């Protein structure tokens, strides 16, 4: 068996042994978030350095487009194990409306 075939066999074995990750429904996600309480108030009361550490840990970035009044929020999920290793981004745009 050559190296490529051995790598393929190892990757297939790794795929078969990945732990299953339960998917949450929208309702479950909402309940989880609501169980944390008033998140904006908690974040507003937090120390600036603690929030900076949190945002870094979440790989959170926000870019503001003033002409369009849009905030583009990006969080990068980092996977360091398995065949899915790498960075996977979740990006959303928040339209802030007219001035």
N, C-alpha and C positions, 0 to 999 in steps of 0.2 A: 504494500500500500504506500503510495507516495505521500509527500507532506501535505499537499492540497486535500487529498482524500481523508487523511487523518484529521486535519483541521475541520473539515466539513462534518465528519463523524462526531468530533468533540463538540462542535456548535450545536448539532442536532440533539446530542445527549443533554447539553445544557438547557436547550429550549424545552425539552420534555420534563426537566426537573425544576423549572421555574415555579416559585410559589404562586398560587392563584391570589390575585388581589381582588377583594370584593368591591364591586361597583356600588356606589351610593346613589340612591334616587334623588331627584331634586328636593323632595320633601324631607328626606333624611339629612341632606346637606343644610337645608334651611333650619331644621331643628337643632343641628349641631352648632351652627353659627349663633342662633338665638340663645342657646344654652350658655354661651360665653358672656352674655349680658350686653351692656352698652359699649360696644367695641370702640366707637369714635371717642367716647368719654374716657375710656381706659387709656387709649393711645395719647389723647390730649394731655392727660395727667402724668404720663410717663416721662422719665428723664430723657433729654435729647440724646445722650450717649447710648442709652438702652435701646431707643428706637433706631438709631443708626446701626447698632449691632443686629437688631432684628431684620431690618431691611437688607443688610448685607447678607445675612444668613438665608434670606428668602430669594436672594439675587433679584431684588425688586428695583425696577427703574421706571421713572416717569419722565416723559418729554411733553412739554406744553407747546402747542402751536397757537400763538396768540391771534393770528389773523383769522383762523378758522374757529378759535375758541374750543379747541379739542385737546384733551389730555390723553396721551397714549401711555398705557400702563403695561409693563412687561415683567413677568416673573419667569425666571429660568429654573426648571427642575433639573437637577444634576443627578444622573445615574452613574455610579462608578463600578457597578458589577453587572455581570450577565451580558448577553449579546446586544442588549439595548443601551449599553453604556454610551454616555455622551450627554449633551445638553438639549433639552426639549423645551421650547418656549411656549408660554401662554401669553397672548397679547390681546388687549381689548382697547377700544377707543371709547372715551367718555365725552359726549357732546355737551358742552356747558351752556348752550343756548345763546340767544341774542343778548347784546349789551343793553 
